[in-house]
């Protein structure tokens, strides 16, 4: 089993297989526009721009499960991300990351990369998962971990 078995819905409604990202170093992050960590969009975009040509991709999955900090619909979220943060990395349709309706991709990620003290659930917006070029989960980073902190790990996987 790997992330490549999953099909996800892009923010424009198009379904895409995670197989599109075979051979890429991937950051998967649950996002929220109204979250205090929303400035991390800028650092995620900077990493994407800096390392995209070498094989990095950032995948953003909006989620409204934490204090309703992503109340908009997919069109509003997409507009916010582009206008306020210049996001060009792939964004996906709003999902649940916890509970019985959790997206299967996030069920897989949390099962195979538990957080602090072995907890499986996502604790907050901007939890980040770093995957190698073979789709293996290398690390899970807490919401407060700024994306720039991932740079050395990303470079190790890319080069």
N, C-alpha and C positions, 0 to 999 in steps of 0.2 A: 504494500500500500504506500502511496506517496501523494503529494499535492497534485500531481499530474492527472489523477483520475477525476478531479472535480471540474465541473462546469459552473462558471459564475456569470452574473449578469452585470454588464457594464452600465454606467450611469445613464447611457442613452437607450437602455433596454435590450441591447444586443447581447446574446449569449456567446460566451467565449470559453474555450477549453483552457485549463491551466497548462496544457501541453504547449501552448504558445510561448511559454517561458522556459522550456527545456534549454539548458545551456547557459541560462542567465543567473546571476546572483540577484536574489530577490529580497526586498524588504516588504513585508505585509504589515499594514498598520490600520487599526480601527480609529476613525477620525470623528471630530465633531466641531462644527463651525463656531459654536458659542462657548466652547471650553476655554478655560484659562491656558491650556496647552496649545491652543490653535496657532500661536506663533511658530510652533514646530513645523507647520506647513512650509514656512520659508526655508528652514534648514533641510527638510526632506527634498524640496525642489532644488536647492543648491547641490546636494549630493547627487541627485538625479542628473542634473546638467553636467556636473563635473565628471561623472563616471559612466554615463549612459553609453558612450561610444566603446567603452571597455567591457560592457556587458551587464551593468547594473540596471535594474528596474525597480521602481517603487510602485506598490499597489495600494491605493487608499480605499478603505471600506467604511463609509459613513455609518454611524450607529447612534440611535437616540435612546439607548438604555440607561444612560447615566445622567440623572437630573434633567432629562429632556433637553440636552444641549445640542441636539441636531434636529430641530423641529421642522425644517423645510422639506419640501419634496425634492426629488432628484434634480429637477431643472434648477431650482433655487440653490441647491448645494453646489451644483456644477458652476453656476454663475458666480456664486460667492468665491469659490476656490480660484477661478480664473481671474476675476476682477481684483480680489484683495491679496492674492498670494501668487498670481501668475503661474498657477499649476498647469503643467503640461504632461505630468506622469499620469498613467491610467487611474481613473476613479471609477468606482463601481456603485451599483444601486444600493440604497440604504438597506441594512440587514440588522438582525439581532446577532450578538456574539455570545450570549449566555442564554441558558434556559432551554425549554423544550422546543422553541422555535429557532434555536441558534443555527446559523448557516453551517452546512456540513463541513466546509473548509475550516471554519473556526473550531468546530467540534474536534476535527483532526488535529489542528495546531495545539489546542489546549490540552488534548489527551497526550500528545507526544512531546510537549514542552511545557511542563507545569511551571507555575510561578513560585514565588517565595513560599517556603515551608510546604512545598508540594501541592499548593492549591491549583486547581485546574481552571477555575473561572477567570475571566478577564475582570480586573479590578476597576479599570477606568479607561477613558479615552486615551488614545495614543500609546497603547501597548504595541510594541514592535517585535516582529519575528524576522530574523535574518536567516536566509536559506542559501545553501551553496548551489553551484551549477548543476548538481544532480538532484536538487529538490530536497536535500536533507536539512532539517532544522539545526542550525548551528547554535543560535542563542535566542533567548527571549529577553526583552528589555522592558523595564518598568516605564509607566507613563511619564514620570518625571525625568527619565534619562533623555537628554537632548540628542537629537539625531547626529549631531556632529561627533558625539562620543563613539558612534559606530564606525567612524571613518577608518580607523586602523584595522578593525575586523573586516571591513569591506575590502580594503586594499589587499589584505592577506588572501582573501578568497578570489579576487580578480587577477592578482599578479602572482 
